[in-house]
Amino acid sequence: MNEKPAISLRERIKSNKLLVAPGVFEMISARVADRKGFEALYMTGFGAVASYLGLPDAGIASYTEMLDRVSRIAGGTTTPLIADADTGYGGLLNIRETVRGYEAAGAVGIQIEDQEFPKKCGHTPDKKVIPTEDMVRKIKVAVDSRQHDDTLIIARTDSRASLGLDEALRRGEAYAEAGADVLFIEAPTSEAEMEKICDSFDTPQLANMADGGGMTPMLSHARLQEIGFSIAIYPGTAFLAAAQAFENVYGAMARDGDSHAVVDQLYPFAEMTKLMGFDDVWAFEKEYAE
């Protein structure tokens, strides 16, 4: 594994350099991404729920199920982990326990959103949000509940879709005043809106680059940095690629009755054994097994 970073995520986002965090959703994706030199990983709620339960990201997964995912991913990687905590899985007491649990599990960034429960994926329709003052209380509890100052509280608002950009900006201001370290104004629909978001705040801004058909324009790294974003997450890129690979492989096998047509698309088995740590198993057995 890589060495732990010498600088905290909090210190890192103070620079003017955009931080890119790819989405990871289970341990194969996490281990591969961990080896690529990223400065942070992003545990996507959509991907975690889909890969674990085979269900939509619609408030179905429990705190316990998501905490297990955080623990496994953070424990199996060395890259700082930002983790989706949905709405905090309940009221203010739940927020406190979610922050404590995620932090103890190894997350250094905890994202909480202002949707009503049950929530929905940020790039799907018919989202509803709680009153601003309710989310402000959640943020204050989250900030007071963390055990380490370096842990980032990321406040997401989904109000743009139903209440408009001006309301999303007002909420962003309130959430920053409540102590949020990073603001995540979800699903702006144009580059001009993205510019306005960054121009409106001194608080670091997070851009959600939802590949495959999201509502927000897919901008280049250089353009996101020029606009003023501090973090860009790519939550769905890897699981969409994985699903396409499954389609290709299983489709070929169903059609042909064998895997010959796709063998050149496969990750080498020897590399997979290394990725999963078999070298350590073999070394252990050589030293200790009869």
Order of alpha helices (4+ residues) and beta strands (2+ residues): alpha-beta-alpha-beta-alpha-alpha-beta-alpha-beta-alpha-beta-alpha-alpha-beta-alpha-beta-alpha-beta-alpha-alpha-alpha
